[in-house]
Each structure stands twice: as C-alpha cells, then as structure tokens.
Amino acid sequence: MFRGSCLKKRVRPPLICFSTQYAATNENRKTMEEKLNALCVRVVDYKDNDRLITLCTAEKGKILVKATGVKNPKAKLKFAASPLCFGEYIVVENKGRYTLKGCEAYDNFQDIVFDLKRYYAGFSVLEWLDKLSDNADTDTVRALLIVGTEALKELAYDVDVPPENTMLKFQNALLETTGYALNFHTSAISGKSLENDDKVCFDYYSGAVVALSERSLNYVTFTKNDIAIIQGKTTGSDAEIRRILIEISGILSFFTGVRKNYSFEEFLKL
C-alpha cells in the first residue's frame, strides 16, 4: 500500500453544450412577442380566472390563445378575451402555445348587443368564421376575417339595413370565399346559358346550378327575382329574403360540411 499517492483525484469539468448567452438568445426567440390583427370568435372559461380564446388572424390563420387572469373584474385585458373584439393582439408563442400579452382594440361592435336579432346574427357570423377556419390556410382565414368584420360592422352601425339582408350578403360572400360561388349564368350539366330562364335550380346531386329540366329529386329553385336579390341588384320582401337566406344557408352547409350554426337557428326563430 502507498501511504501517499502521487495520483490526484481527477475532477470532471462541467458539461457545456452551448454558451449561456446562446441559450438565452434561443429562449427569447421562443417567447418573442407577435402582433396579430385578429377577431375573437370564441371564448371558453379555463381554470379559475383564465380563458381560452379563439382568434381568426390575418397573419397566422386560426389560433388558440390563453388569456391569464381575464375573468377578474379588474383585469385590464378582459375586453380582449370577449367575443366580437377586433384589434391588434399581442401574443407570445412558446412551443406552439400562445399567451395573451396585450391588445389594442379597433372595434368591439357593441351596438349589436342592444338588438336581439342583430345579436344572434352577429354571433352567427362568429360561429361561421370559427367553423370554416378549421384547417384552413392563412389566406382563406384572412379572407374570412375581412368578410366577417364587414358583416359585423353593417350589423352594428347600419341600422337601416335589415339583419336578414346583411346575413344573406354575408353567406353569399362565404360561398365565394370558400370557392363555391354560385354560377347562375350557365348550367353545370349542359353548359347552356341560363340567362333567359325564368327559373333555375341548385341541384344537390350535381352540386351546382342547372336548368329546371336537368334537376334531380333533391333541389331548390330560384327565380330571376331571387337571383337579383342574391346578387344585390334589387331588394325583396322580408318573406322573400328570409326564404332565400334559408336556402343559401343550406347550400353553404352542403359545401362546407358545417351542419349546425346554433346562433343562426336562433336568429331564424325571431
């Protein structure tokens, strides 16, 4: 045995994979603030004081954002975690999850809440945007956002325009935005002109507008006057617009697969 070894105990140096400065920079990148032009379309309570808000944004499509502490009556960002809030949202992304940090409101369309029919129409707009933006690309969501905010603006401030007219224009715009615009000029089956036909059909079997003689058993009929109303070339009676609105809503549901719009159903009951 050796009383005193000349071998000293080796001390393992700390493992350093990358510099702390790089780590801090990388972490800052993960939590960088972003400013998004967005409309709050859906709100769900989360835990005691938080909310999960669904935003349709012009820059990132549809995202889910955690709004911390906004259920507190004195919360500064309570307005931002409410449906109908349209503004510049400041969010932080970390590992694909977003947290609300600030908001500058452009509009909240609050005049809608003073009229029950406009209220349900407004929330029907939010519901359509929420459902149609699922799995949609950013360009489509941006287009939906523009169409939706225009409809909300009209519902809130153009009191001389009946909400049924606004909803008809909005749903027709949704068909165009999602790539399902109705072609009332030529038949999708024969290609013949429909300009001189007194009546045409949207045929559910063909999924398009056809001549009356080309229809299947499942169809809806539009007169020349109906088409003029849809295209905004003339005004119709309340009964006419309501009937056309229900038919266009059915066609929109057929194309998009959105079977239920609960706010729209309540709107139709009024």
Secondary structure, DSSP 8 states (H G I E B T S, - for coil): --SS-S----------SS-HHHHHHHHHHHT-EEEEEEEEEEEEEETTTEEEEEEEETTTEEEEEEETTTTSTT-TTTGGGSTT-EEEEEEEEETTEEEEEEEEEEE--GGGGGSHHHHHHHHHHHHHHHHHTTT--HHHHHHHHHHHHHHHHHHHH-TTS-HHHHHHHHHHHHHHHTT-----SB-TTT--B-TT-SEEEEETTTTEEEEGGG--SSEEEEEHHHHHHHTTSS---HHHHHHHHHHHHHHHHHHH-----HHHHHHHH-
